[in-house]
Each structure stands twice: as C-alpha cells, then as structure tokens.
C-alpha cells in the first residue's frame, strides 16, 4: 500500500484500524506513512481514511 502524501490530511483515522500497526504519522512531514515491511495489504486502512481516494494500491513496490 502507498499513501499519497500530498492528499493525506493526517486525520489519524487509519492508525487504530491497522491490525499490523504499520501506520504512523511522521512528525517531520505531518503525514501518515505505511511501513511496507509490516503492511499485509488487508485494506482496513482504506475504510478509515477520510477521503478514500488517498490510497493507491502499489503491490509492486512492496
């Protein structure tokens, strides 16, 4: 999974939904970031996002 940093509003809704704990807000960029090594691509974070278009599936980058 990949997030679009330009579109992330740092609402944090995706963080508690992630069963793997793979999402955190980066304090430097003030945007959510996904640890691709921990992400299992279950798409639970997709449901938690305030704007579903923020998420882009990029399995080839994992």
C-alpha positions as CSV (number, residue, x, y, z in Angstrom):
1,X,0.0,0.0,0.0
2,X,1.1,3.5,-0.6
3,X,-0.4,6.8,0.6
4,X,-0.4,10.0,-1.4
5,X,1.4,12.4,0.9
6,X,0.0,15.4,-1.0
7,X,-3.5,14.3,-0.2
8,X,-3.1,13.0,3.3
9,X,-4.8,15.2,5.8
10,X,-3.2,13.5,8.8
11,X,-6.5,12.8,10.4
12,X,-5.1,9.6,12.0
13,X,-8.2,7.6,11.3
14,X,-6.2,4.9,9.6
15,X,-3.8,4.3,12.6
16,X,-6.1,2.4,15.0
17,X,-7.7,0.4,12.2
18,X,-4.5,-1.2,11.0
19,X,-4.2,-4.7,12.5
20,X,-0.5,-4.8,12.0
21,X,0.3,-1.4,13.5
22,X,2.0,-0.4,10.2
23,X,0.8,3.2,10.0
24,X,2.1,6.2,11.9
25,X,2.0,10.0,11.5
26,X,5.5,11.2,10.6
27,X,6.1,14.3,12.7
28,X,8.5,15.8,10.2
29,X,6.1,15.7,7.3
30,X,2.9,15.6,9.3
31,X,1.5,12.9,7.1
32,X,0.6,9.2,7.6
33,X,3.2,6.7,6.4
34,X,2.9,3.0,6.0
35,X,5.7,0.6,6.9
36,X,5.6,-1.5,3.8
37,X,7.5,-4.3,5.5
38,X,4.7,-4.6,8.2
39,X,1.8,-4.0,5.9
40,X,-0.2,-7.1,4.8
41,X,-2.4,-5.2,2.3
42,X,-5.6,-6.0,4.1
43,X,-7.1,-2.6,3.0
44,X,-8.5,-2.0,6.5
45,X,-6.9,1.5,6.4
46,X,-8.8,2.3,3.3
47,X,-12.0,2.2,5.3
48,X,-10.6,4.6,7.9
49,X,-9.4,7.3,5.6
50,X,-11.4,10.5,5.4
51,X,-11.0,10.5,1.7
52,X,-10.8,7.1,0.0
53,X,-9.0,8.5,-3.0
54,X,-5.9,9.0,-0.8
55,X,-5.0,5.3,-1.1
56,X,-3.2,3.9,-4.1
57,X,-2.6,0.3,-4.4
58,X,1.0,-0.4,-5.3
59,X,1.8,-4.0,-4.7
60,X,4.8,-3.9,-7.0
61,X,6.5,-1.5,-4.6
62,X,6.2,-3.8,-1.6
